[in-house]
């Protein structure tokens, strides 16, 4: 049981920074995509 609880704690501890990084990367990608789509719309 101790090994299971340890793995559960590790699984909960690891995703926090990685999730924030993923959210930041996703936000940056969305922002760049939106800027490109807006530029294309203006050009069109």
CHARMM internal coordinates of N, CA and C (Angstrom, degrees):
IC EDIT
DIST 1 N 1 CA 1.4670
DIST 1 CA 1 C 1.5244
ANGL 1 N 1 CA 1 C 110.97
DIST 1 C 2 N 1.3410
ANGL 1 CA 1 C 2 N 116.00
DIHE 1 N 1 CA 1 C 2 N -35.53
DIST 2 N 2 CA 1.4632
ANGL 1 C 2 N 2 CA 118.40
DIHE 1 CA 1 C 2 N 2 CA -177.22
DIST 2 CA 2 C 1.5298
ANGL 2 N 2 CA 2 C 110.16
DIHE 1 C 2 N 2 CA 2 C -63.23
DIST 2 C 3 N 1.3297
ANGL 2 CA 2 C 3 N 116.71
DIHE 2 N 2 CA 2 C 3 N -39.20
DIST 3 N 3 CA 1.4671
ANGL 2 C 3 N 3 CA 119.63
DIHE 2 CA 2 C 3 N 3 CA -179.46
DIST 3 CA 3 C 1.5297
ANGL 3 N 3 CA 3 C 109.82
DIHE 2 C 3 N 3 CA 3 C -65.27
DIST 3 C 4 N 1.3191
ANGL 3 CA 3 C 4 N 116.81
DIHE 3 N 3 CA 3 C 4 N -37.55
DIST 4 N 4 CA 1.4668
ANGL 3 C 4 N 4 CA 119.93
DIHE 3 CA 3 C 4 N 4 CA -179.77
DIST 4 CA 4 C 1.5208
ANGL 4 N 4 CA 4 C 109.83
DIHE 3 C 4 N 4 CA 4 C -66.60
DIST 4 C 5 N 1.3479
ANGL 4 CA 4 C 5 N 116.51
DIHE 4 N 4 CA 4 C 5 N -43.68
DIST 5 N 5 CA 1.4601
ANGL 4 C 5 N 5 CA 119.54
DIHE 4 CA 4 C 5 N 5 CA -179.57
DIST 5 CA 5 C 1.5298
ANGL 5 N 5 CA 5 C 109.70
DIHE 4 C 5 N 5 CA 5 C -65.26
DIST 5 C 6 N 1.3438
ANGL 5 CA 5 C 6 N 116.58
DIHE 5 N 5 CA 5 C 6 N -36.93
DIST 6 N 6 CA 1.4583
ANGL 5 C 6 N 6 CA 119.52
DIHE 5 CA 5 C 6 N 6 CA 178.95
DIST 6 CA 6 C 1.5256
ANGL 6 N 6 CA 6 C 110.64
DIHE 5 C 6 N 6 CA 6 C -64.75
DIST 6 C 7 N 1.3147
ANGL 6 CA 6 C 7 N 116.79
DIHE 6 N 6 CA 6 C 7 N -43.28
DIST 7 N 7 CA 1.4623
ANGL 6 C 7 N 7 CA 119.39
DIHE 6 CA 6 C 7 N 7 CA 179.96
DIST 7 CA 7 C 1.5220
ANGL 7 N 7 CA 7 C 109.52
DIHE 6 C 7 N 7 CA 7 C -65.56
DIST 7 C 8 N 1.3258
ANGL 7 CA 7 C 8 N 117.33
DIHE 7 N 7 CA 7 C 8 N -36.63
DIST 8 N 8 CA 1.4616
ANGL 7 C 8 N 8 CA 120.28
DIHE 7 CA 7 C 8 N 8 CA 179.26
DIST 8 CA 8 C 1.5233
ANGL 8 N 8 CA 8 C 109.67
DIHE 7 C 8 N 8 CA 8 C -65.41
DIST 8 C 9 N 1.3375
ANGL 8 CA 8 C 9 N 116.49
DIHE 8 N 8 CA 8 C 9 N -42.49
DIST 9 N 9 CA 1.4607
ANGL 8 C 9 N 9 CA 119.41
DIHE 8 CA 8 C 9 N 9 CA 179.33
DIST 9 CA 9 C 1.5261
ANGL 9 N 9 CA 9 C 110.21
DIHE 8 C 9 N 9 CA 9 C -64.53
DIST 9 C 10 N 1.3277
ANGL 9 CA 9 C 10 N 116.48
DIHE 9 N 9 CA 9 C 10 N -41.80
DIST 10 N 10 CA 1.4590
ANGL 9 C 10 N 10 CA 119.75
DIHE 9 CA 9 C 10 N 10 CA 179.38
DIST 10 CA 10 C 1.5218
ANGL 10 N 10 CA 10 C 110.56
DIHE 9 C 10 N 10 CA 10 C -63.87
DIST 10 C 11 N 1.3193
ANGL 10 CA 10 C 11 N 116.89
DIHE 10 N 10 CA 10 C 11 N -41.65
DIST 11 N 11 CA 1.4619
ANGL 10 C 11 N 11 CA 120.07
DIHE 10 CA 10 C 11 N 11 CA -178.74
DIST 11 CA 11 C 1.5225
ANGL 11 N 11 CA 11 C 110.08
DIHE 10 C 11 N 11 CA 11 C -65.06
DIST 11 C 12 N 1.3323
ANGL 11 CA 11 C 12 N 117.03
DIHE 11 N 11 CA 11 C 12 N -32.11
DIST 12 N 12 CA 1.4617
ANGL 11 C 12 N 12 CA 119.62
DIHE 11 CA 11 C 12 N 12 CA 179.33
DIST 12 CA 12 C 1.5259
ANGL 12 N 12 CA 12 C 110.91
DIHE 11 C 12 N 12 CA 12 C -78.93
DIST 12 C 13 N 1.3394
ANGL 12 CA 12 C 13 N 116.87
DIHE 12 N 12 CA 12 C 13 N -32.25
DIST 13 N 13 CA 1.4630
ANGL 12 C 13 N 13 CA 120.24
DIHE 12 CA 12 C 13 N 13 CA -176.03
DIST 13 CA 13 C 1.5288
ANGL 13 N 13 CA 13 C 111.14
DIHE 12 C 13 N 13 CA 13 C -77.54
DIST 13 C 14 N 1.3210
ANGL 13 CA 13 C 14 N 117.86
DIHE 13 N 13 CA 13 C 14 N -36.08
DIST 14 N 14 CA 1.4668
ANGL 13 C 14 N 14 CA 120.15
DIHE 13 CA 13 C 14 N 14 CA -174.82
DIST 14 CA 14 C 1.5325
ANGL 14 N 14 CA 14 C 113.58
DIHE 13 C 14 N 14 CA 14 C -71.43
DIST 14 C 15 N 1.3306
ANGL 14 CA 14 C 15 N 120.30
DIHE 14 N 14 CA 14 C 15 N -45.35
DIST 15 N 15 CA 1.4673
ANGL 14 C 15 N 15 CA 119.30
DIHE 14 CA 14 C 15 N 15 CA -172.32
DIST 15 CA 15 C 1.5235
ANGL 15 N 15 CA 15 C 114.51
DIHE 14 C 15 N 15 CA 15 C -62.54
DIST 15 C 16 N 1.3273
ANGL 15 CA 15 C 16 N 119.23
DIHE 15 N 15 CA 15 C 16 N -20.99
DIST 16 N 16 CA 1.4680
ANGL 15 C 16 N 16 CA 119.30
DIHE 15 CA 15 C 16 N 16 CA -174.51
DIST 16 CA 16 C 1.5272
ANGL 16 N 16 CA 16 C 112.64
DIHE 15 C 16 N 16 CA 16 C -57.87
DIST 16 C 17 N 1.3505
ANGL 16 CA 16 C 17 N 119.71
DIHE 16 N 16 CA 16 C 17 N -59.64
DIST 17 N 17 CA 1.4712
ANGL 16 C 17 N 17 CA 119.12
DIHE 16 CA 16 C 17 N 17 CA 179.85
DIST 17 CA 17 C 1.5185
ANGL 17 N 17 CA 17 C 112.11
DIHE 16 C 17 N 17 CA 17 C -65.78
DIST 17 C 18 N 1.3325
ANGL 17 CA 17 C 18 N 116.20
DIHE 17 N 17 CA 17 C 18 N -40.09
DIST 18 N 18 CA 1.4662
ANGL 17 C 18 N 18 CA 119.11
DIHE 17 CA 17 C 18 N 18 CA -178.53
DIST 18 CA 18 C 1.5238
ANGL 18 N 18 CA 18 C 109.80
DIHE 17 C 18 N 18 CA 18 C -65.80
DIST 18 C 19 N 1.3425
ANGL 18 CA 18 C 19 N 116.98
DIHE 18 N 18 CA 18 C 19 N -37.27
DIST 19 N 19 CA 1.4651
ANGL 18 C 19 N 19 CA 119.46
DIHE 18 CA 18 C 19 N 19 CA 179.53
DIST 19 CA 19 C 1.5220
ANGL 19 N 19 CA 19 C 109.75
DIHE 18 C 19 N 19 CA 19 C -66.22
DIST 19 C 20 N 1.3448
ANGL 19 CA 19 C 20 N 117.15
DIHE 19 N 19 CA 19 C 20 N -42.65
DIST 20 N 20 CA 1.4636
ANGL 19 C 20 N 20 CA 119.71
DIHE 19 CA 19 C 20 N 20 CA 178.42
DIST 20 CA 20 C 1.5206
ANGL 20 N 20 CA 20 C 109.91
DIHE 19 C 20 N 20 CA 20 C -61.58
DIST 20 C 21 N 1.3361
ANGL 20 CA 20 C 21 N 116.78
DIHE 20 N 20 CA 20 C 21 N -41.65
DIST 21 N 21 CA 1.4622
ANGL 20 C 21 N 21 CA 120.27
DIHE 20 CA 20 C 21 N 21 CA 179.63
DIST 21 CA 21 C 1.5217
ANGL 21 N 21 CA 21 C 109.94
DIHE 20 C 21 N 21 CA 21 C -63.61
DIST 21 C 22 N 1.3296
ANGL 21 CA 21 C 22 N 116.57
DIHE 21 N 21 CA 21 C 22 N -42.00
DIST 22 N 22 CA 1.4688
ANGL 21 C 22 N 22 CA 120.06
DIHE 21 CA 21 C 22 N 22 CA 179.48
DIST 22 CA 22 C 1.5183
ANGL 22 N 22 CA 22 C 109.89
DIHE 21 C 22 N 22 CA 22 C -63.91
DIST 22 C 23 N 1.3267
ANGL 22 CA 22 C 23 N 116.95
DIHE 22 N 22 CA 22 C 23 N -41.63
DIST 23 N 23 CA 1.4645
ANGL 22 C 23 N 23 CA 120.13
DIHE 22 CA 22 C 23 N 23 CA 179.93
DIST 23 CA 23 C 1.5265
ANGL 23 N 23 CA 23 C 109.74
DIHE 22 C 23 N 23 CA 23 C -63.95
DIST 23 C 24 N 1.3281
ANGL 23 CA 23 C 24 N 116.57
DIHE 23 N 23 CA 23 C 24 N -42.09
DIST 24 N 24 CA 1.4707
ANGL 23 C 24 N 24 CA 119.56
DIHE 23 CA 23 C 24 N 24 CA 179.26
DIST 24 CA 24 C 1.5191
ANGL 24 N 24 CA 24 C 110.46
DIHE 23 C 24 N 24 CA 24 C -63.79
DIST 24 C 25 N 1.3357
ANGL 24 CA 24 C 25 N 116.56
DIHE 24 N 24 CA 24 C 25 N -44.12
DIST 25 N 25 CA 1.4674
ANGL 24 C 25 N 25 CA 119.83
DIHE 24 CA 24 C 25 N 25 CA 179.28
DIST 25 CA 25 C 1.5217
ANGL 25 N 25 CA 25 C 110.15
DIHE 24 C 25 N 25 CA 25 C -63.54
DIST 25 C 26 N 1.3305
ANGL 25 CA 25 C 26 N 117.01
DIHE 25 N 25 CA 25 C 26 N -42.59
DIST 26 N 26 CA 1.4674
ANGL 25 C 26 N 26 CA 120.57
DIHE 25 CA 25 C 26 N 26 CA 179.51
DIST 26 CA 26 C 1.5241
ANGL 26 N 26 CA 26 C 109.95
DIHE 25 C 26 N 26 CA 26 C -63.24
DIST 26 C 27 N 1.3252
ANGL 26 CA 26 C 27 N 116.92
DIHE 26 N 26 CA 26 C 27 N -40.41
DIST 27 N 27 CA 1.4619
ANGL 26 C 27 N 27 CA 120.34
DIHE 26 CA 26 C 27 N 27 CA 179.52
DIST 27 CA 27 C 1.5229
ANGL 27 N 27 CA 27 C 110.05
DIHE 26 C 27 N 27 CA 27 C -64.58
DIST 27 C 28 N 1.3280
ANGL 27 CA 27 C 28 N 117.04
DIHE 27 N 27 CA 27 C 28 N -41.47
DIST 28 N 28 CA 1.4614
ANGL 27 C 28 N 28 CA 120.34
DIHE 27 CA 27 C 28 N 28 CA 178.81
DIST 28 CA 28 C 1.5170
ANGL 28 N 28 CA 28 C 111.28
DIHE 27 C 28 N 28 CA 28 C -65.15
DIST 28 C 29 N 1.3202
ANGL 28 CA 28 C 29 N 117.07
DIHE 28 N 28 CA 28 C 29 N -42.55
DIST 29 N 29 CA 1.4689
ANGL 28 C 29 N 29 CA 120.78
DIHE 28 CA 28 C 29 N 29 CA 179.14
DIST 29 CA 29 C 1.5242
ANGL 29 N 29 CA 29 C 109.78
DIHE 28 C 29 N 29 CA 29 C -63.75
DIST 29 C 30 N 1.3351
ANGL 29 CA 29 C 30 N 116.98
DIHE 29 N 29 CA 29 C 30 N -43.34
DIST 30 N 30 CA 1.4655
ANGL 29 C 30 N 30 CA 120.53
DIHE 29 CA 29 C 30 N 30 CA -179.92
DIST 30 CA 30 C 1.5220
ANGL 30 N 30 CA 30 C 110.26
DIHE 29 C 30 N 30 CA 30 C -64.65
DIST 30 C 31 N 1.3370
ANGL 30 CA 30 C 31 N 116.60
DIHE 30 N 30 CA 30 C 31 N -40.80
DIST 31 N 31 CA 1.4603
ANGL 30 C 31 N 31 CA 119.97
DIHE 30 CA 30 C 31 N 31 CA -179.87
DIST 31 CA 31 C 1.5259
ANGL 31 N 31 CA 31 C 110.36
DIHE 30 C 31 N 31 CA 31 C -63.58
DIST 31 C 32 N 1.3358
ANGL 31 CA 31 C 32 N 117.01
DIHE 31 N 31 CA 31 C 32 N -45.35
DIST 32 N 32 CA 1.4656
ANGL 31 C 32 N 32 CA 120.29
DIHE 31 CA 31 C 32 N 32 CA 179.87
DIST 32 CA 32 C 1.5245
ANGL 32 N 32 CA 32 C 110.23
DIHE 31 C 32 N 32 CA 32 C -65.55
DIST 32 C 33 N 1.3362
ANGL 32 CA 32 C 33 N 117.05
DIHE 32 N 32 CA 32 C 33 N -40.19
DIST 33 N 33 CA 1.4731
ANGL 32 C 33 N 33 CA 120.18
DIHE 32 CA 32 C 33 N 33 CA 179.76
DIST 33 CA 33 C 1.5208
ANGL 33 N 33 CA 33 C 109.97
DIHE 32 C 33 N 33 CA 33 C -65.03
DIST 33 C 34 N 1.3224
ANGL 33 CA 33 C 34 N 116.59
DIHE 33 N 33 CA 33 C 34 N -41.30
DIST 34 N 34 CA 1.4631
ANGL 33 C 34 N 34 CA 120.00
DIHE 33 CA 33 C 34 N 34 CA -179.78
DIST 34 CA 34 C 1.5281
ANGL 34 N 34 CA 34 C 109.96
DIHE 33 C 34 N 34 CA 34 C -66.02
DIST 34 C 35 N 1.3330
ANGL 34 CA 34 C 35 N 116.47
DIHE 34 N 34 CA 34 C 35 N -40.36
DIST 35 N 35 CA 1.4621
ANGL 34 C 35 N 35 CA 119.61
DIHE 34 CA 34 C 35 N 35 CA 178.51
DIST 35 CA 35 C 1.5234
ANGL 35 N 35 CA 35 C 110.06
DIHE 34 C 35 N 35 CA 35 C -62.90
DIST 35 C 36 N 1.3285
ANGL 35 CA 35 C 36 N 117.15
DIHE 35 N 35 CA 35 C 36 N -42.69
DIST 36 N 36 CA 1.4670
ANGL 35 C 36 N 36 CA 120.40
DIHE 35 CA 35 C 36 N 36 CA 179.20
DIST 36 CA 36 C 1.5236
ANGL 36 N 36 CA 36 C 110.45
DIHE 35 C 36 N 36 CA 36 C -64.93
DIST 36 C 37 N 1.3300
ANGL 36 CA 36 C 37 N 117.54
DIHE 36 N 36 CA 36 C 37 N -42.73
DIST 37 N 37 CA 1.4641
ANGL 36 C 37 N 37 CA 120.51
DIHE 36 CA 36 C 37 N 37 CA -179.61
DIST 37 CA 37 C 1.5239
ANGL 37 N 37 CA 37 C 109.76
DIHE 36 C 37 N 37 CA 37 C -64.39
DIST 37 C 38 N 1.3379
ANGL 37 CA 37 C 38 N 117.39
DIHE 37 N 37 CA 37 C 38 N -39.49
DIST 38 N 38 CA 1.4617
ANGL 37 C 38 N 38 CA 120.43
DIHE 37 CA 37 C 38 N 38 CA 178.37
DIST 38 CA 38 C 1.5264
ANGL 38 N 38 CA 38 C 110.20
DIHE 37 C 38 N 38 CA 38 C -65.72
DIST 38 C 39 N 1.3281
ANGL 38 CA 38 C 39 N 117.25
DIHE 38 N 38 CA 38 C 39 N -41.51
DIST 39 N 39 CA 1.4595
ANGL 38 C 39 N 39 CA 120.93
DIHE 38 CA 38 C 39 N 39 CA 179.26
DIST 39 CA 39 C 1.5249
ANGL 39 N 39 CA 39 C 109.97
DIHE 38 C 39 N 39 CA 39 C -62.80
DIST 39 C 40 N 1.3237
ANGL 39 CA 39 C 40 N 117.07
DIHE 39 N 39 CA 39 C 40 N -41.96
DIST 40 N 40 CA 1.4609
ANGL 39 C 40 N 40 CA 120.47
DIHE 39 CA 39 C 40 N 40 CA 179.21
DIST 40 CA 40 C 1.5275
ANGL 40 N 40 CA 40 C 109.95
DIHE 39 C 40 N 40 CA 40 C -65.76
DIST 40 C 41 N 1.3327
ANGL 40 CA 40 C 41 N 117.08
DIHE 40 N 40 CA 40 C 41 N -39.17
DIST 41 N 41 CA 1.4664
ANGL 40 C 41 N 41 CA 120.42
DIHE 40 CA 40 C 41 N 41 CA -179.68
DIST 41 CA 41 C 1.5240
ANGL 41 N 41 CA 41 C 109.70
DIHE 40 C 41 N 41 CA 41 C -65.06
DIST 41 C 42 N 1.3366
ANGL 41 CA 41 C 42 N 116.74
DIHE 41 N 41 CA 41 C 42 N -40.54
DIST 42 N 42 CA 1.4670
ANGL 41 C 42 N 42 CA 120.19
DIHE 41 CA 41 C 42 N 42 CA 179.57
DIST 42 CA 42 C 1.5248
ANGL 42 N 42 CA 42 C 109.67
DIHE 41 C 42 N 42 CA 42 C -67.61
DIST 42 C 43 N 1.3306
ANGL 42 CA 42 C 43 N 116.44
DIHE 42 N 42 CA 42 C 43 N -41.86
DIST 43 N 43 CA 1.4638
ANGL 42 C 43 N 43 CA 120.04
DIHE 42 CA 42 C 43 N 43 CA -179.50
DIST 43 CA 43 C 1.5258
ANGL 43 N 43 CA 43 C 109.78
DIHE 42 C 43 N 43 CA 43 C -65.09
DIST 43 C 44 N 1.3219
ANGL 43 CA 43 C 44 N 116.52
DIHE 43 N 43 CA 43 C 44 N -38.10
DIST 44 N 44 CA 1.4633
ANGL 43 C 44 N 44 CA 119.86
DIHE 43 CA 43 C 44 N 44 CA -179.12
DIST 44 CA 44 C 1.5179
ANGL 44 N 44 CA 44 C 108.36
DIHE 43 C 44 N 44 CA 44 C -73.88
END
COOR INIT
IC SEED 1 N 1 CA 1 C
IC BUILD
